[in-house]
Amino acid sequence: EVLLLQSGAEVKKPGESLKISCQASGYSFNNFWIGWVRQMPGKGLDWMAIIYPGDSETRYNPSFQGQVTISADKSNTTAFLHWGSVRASDTAIYYCARLPPTIGLGFDFWGQGIPVTVSS
Amino acid sequence: DIQMTQSPSSVSASVGDRVTITCQASQNIATWLAWYQQKPGKAPKLLIYAASSLQTGVPSRFSGSGSGTDFALTISNLQPEDFATYYCQRVDNFVALTFGGGTKLEIK
């Protein structure tokens, strides 16, 4: 069974660093892209970045390039999203999701989401 | 950058109705489109991939169609559990995976 287990809710102050995680199981972690999707309160879905753990290739939505860093630990089959300095506008739910390496298939498995609140 | 435009942004319907939601890409994406369903407080769920292929486990009352720039998601014989928000997403590459703005399906 494919599972994506995300870390718990976060509360941060503006300017603090943040790293959230997504542990994958039930499939060959190295051979699928894994990505992060943001959902701001009451809003739609924004894809942020994806990573292919097999060779660590990354792709970023230009809107998030330079704002976040995606990474993966193959030994622990875990993907991460890191902020060096969060802002109030980063308050959102963040989902990780698996993306098969074939064009056209979409994010087929999703984590449960991580609520992130940034407030002074 | 290719934009994905969904319409309507919200729609009301009754149990048993047939509803169609549309998604327009600003450029040709062939049949590389996915549809998702999201219920409040839950993660999105993949319904349709490659514009018209039903994901495993998804009821057959859901269907997708279209190619090029114009796509549709049709739900036949609406069930109470179908009231949710639906999103389309371009999946024609691994560089830009833009979602549409979403369509909220509400009970009339």
Chai-1 contact restraints between the chains, C-beta under 6 A:
chainA,res_idxA,chainB,res_idxB,connection_type,confidence,min_distance_angstrom,max_distance_angstrom,comment,restraint_id
A,G44,B,G101,contact,1.0,0.0,6.0,A-B,restraint_1
A,G44,B,G102,contact,1.0,0.0,6.0,A-B,restraint_2
A,L45,B,Y87,contact,1.0,0.0,6.0,A-B,restraint_3
A,L45,B,F99,contact,1.0,0.0,6.0,A-B,restraint_4
A,W47,B,L97,contact,1.0,0.0,6.0,A-B,restraint_5
A,R59,B,F94,contact,1.0,0.0,6.0,A-B,restraint_6
A,R59,B,V95,contact,1.0,0.0,6.0,A-B,restraint_7
A,Y95,B,A43,contact,1.0,0.0,6.0,A-B,restraint_8
A,I103,B,W32,contact,1.0,0.0,6.0,A-B,restraint_9
A,G104,B,W32,contact,1.0,0.0,6.0,A-B,restraint_10
A,G104,B,A50,contact,1.0,0.0,6.0,A-B,restraint_11
A,G104,B,V91,contact,1.0,0.0,6.0,A-B,restraint_12
A,L105,B,Y49,contact,1.0,0.0,6.0,A-B,restraint_13
A,G106,B,A34,contact,1.0,0.0,6.0,A-B,restraint_14
A,G106,B,L46,contact,1.0,0.0,6.0,A-B,restraint_15
A,G106,B,Y49,contact,1.0,0.0,6.0,A-B,restraint_16
A,G106,B,V91,contact,1.0,0.0,6.0,A-B,restraint_17
A,D108,B,L46,contact,1.0,0.0,6.0,A-B,restraint_18
A,W110,B,A43,contact,1.0,0.0,6.0,A-B,restraint_19
A,W110,B,P44,contact,1.0,0.0,6.0,A-B,restraint_20
A,G113,B,A43,contact,1.0,0.0,6.0,A-B,restraint_21
